[in-house]
């Protein structure tokens, strides 16, 4: 049984980043989220509780942009993983945070490739 309650929903950028990070980790081919090390050519694979460092959220008049910095598994089809990743994050944010998919832009940055072993 559901009931409509009048009001608005406000979700912080940190919560959006956490939701996007967990949605990304559930995707096939994604090994983890990445953090670009300042002044270095390398990236660091983030632990589960630090996912939001690999997700940048920006809001403007046109909507919301979510930049995902990921590490993908070696040997996977990057196009397929990217499409699945964008779809999963869009669905999760629409369902949980009630964000209009038409006002959501997902940018995927593949910062590294790594084997799961």
C-alpha atoms as one frame of an Amber mdcrd trajectory, in Angstrom:
protein
   0.000   0.000   0.000   1.531   3.334  -1.032   0.517   6.829  -0.159   1.585
  10.056  -1.841   2.910  12.699   0.495   3.258  16.295  -0.690   6.744  17.807
  -0.487  10.130  17.823  -2.132  13.108  15.511  -1.996  16.597  16.929  -1.620
  19.583  14.600  -1.979  23.137  15.765  -1.250  25.939  15.368  -3.776  27.743
  13.017  -1.365  24.742  10.667  -1.278  24.489  10.790  -5.079  28.213   9.974
  -5.307  27.801   7.022  -2.932  24.803   5.669  -4.864  26.631   6.037  -8.190
  29.758   4.372  -6.777  27.874   1.349  -5.439  25.916   1.025  -8.706  29.207
   1.134 -10.630  30.778  -1.598  -8.505  27.859  -3.914  -9.240  28.592  -3.775
 -12.977  30.372  -6.597 -14.762  33.891  -5.594 -15.768  34.326  -2.860 -13.155
  37.076  -3.775 -10.696  36.720  -0.619  -8.606  36.665   3.136  -8.421  39.840
   5.136  -9.011  41.357   8.206  -7.433  43.772  10.248  -9.514  46.861  10.913
  -7.436  47.774  14.583  -7.603  50.908  15.192  -9.640  51.303  11.498 -10.478
  50.757   9.452 -13.598  49.143   6.654 -11.594  45.787   6.013  -9.977  44.825
   4.347  -6.711  42.106   1.702  -6.464  39.730   2.881  -3.752  38.448   0.789
  -0.871  34.684   0.258  -0.629  34.114   2.920   2.023  35.914   5.599  -0.039
  33.991   5.247  -3.307  32.853   8.848  -3.469  36.430   9.989  -4.148  36.104
   8.288  -7.535  32.807  10.050  -8.319  32.449  13.750  -9.043  28.953  15.253
  -8.950  28.157  18.685 -10.372  24.774  20.392 -10.666  23.891  23.279 -12.956
  20.810  24.718 -14.656  20.804  21.919 -17.249  20.763  19.121 -14.671  23.278
  16.875 -12.980  26.627  15.577 -14.255  28.187  12.502 -12.665  31.819  11.756
 -13.541  32.822   8.172 -12.756  36.513   7.312 -12.515  36.749   3.541 -12.795
  39.236   0.710 -13.052  38.040  -1.966 -15.467  39.001  -5.602 -15.768  41.604
  -6.425 -18.404  40.200  -8.097 -21.491  36.601  -6.862 -21.226  34.769  -5.052
 -24.006  35.129  -1.442 -22.840  32.186  -0.183 -24.901  29.822  -2.774 -23.418
  31.051  -2.160 -19.880  30.670   1.608 -20.334  27.126   1.289 -21.688  26.139
  -1.070 -18.871  27.767   1.222 -16.304  25.947   4.339 -17.552  22.636   2.464
 -17.641  23.065   1.029 -14.141  24.015   4.363 -12.567  21.173   6.168 -14.363
  18.642   3.556 -13.216  19.881   3.598  -9.609  19.803   7.394  -9.355  16.347
   7.541 -10.951  14.892   4.867  -8.672  16.478   5.785  -5.346  17.185   9.524
  -5.574  14.278  10.319  -7.941  16.604  12.111 -10.401  15.077  12.689 -13.842
  17.176  10.632 -16.309  16.620  13.343 -18.934  18.528  15.801 -16.746  21.351
  13.393 -15.921  24.664  13.171 -17.770  27.015  10.293 -16.968  30.677  10.698
 -17.943  32.862   7.610 -17.640  36.628   7.893 -17.256  38.547   4.634 -17.481
  41.618   5.444 -15.442  43.224   1.984 -15.419  42.855  -1.666 -16.358  43.565
  -4.461 -13.927  43.088  -8.203 -13.687  40.759  -9.460 -10.947  43.285 -12.012
  -9.699
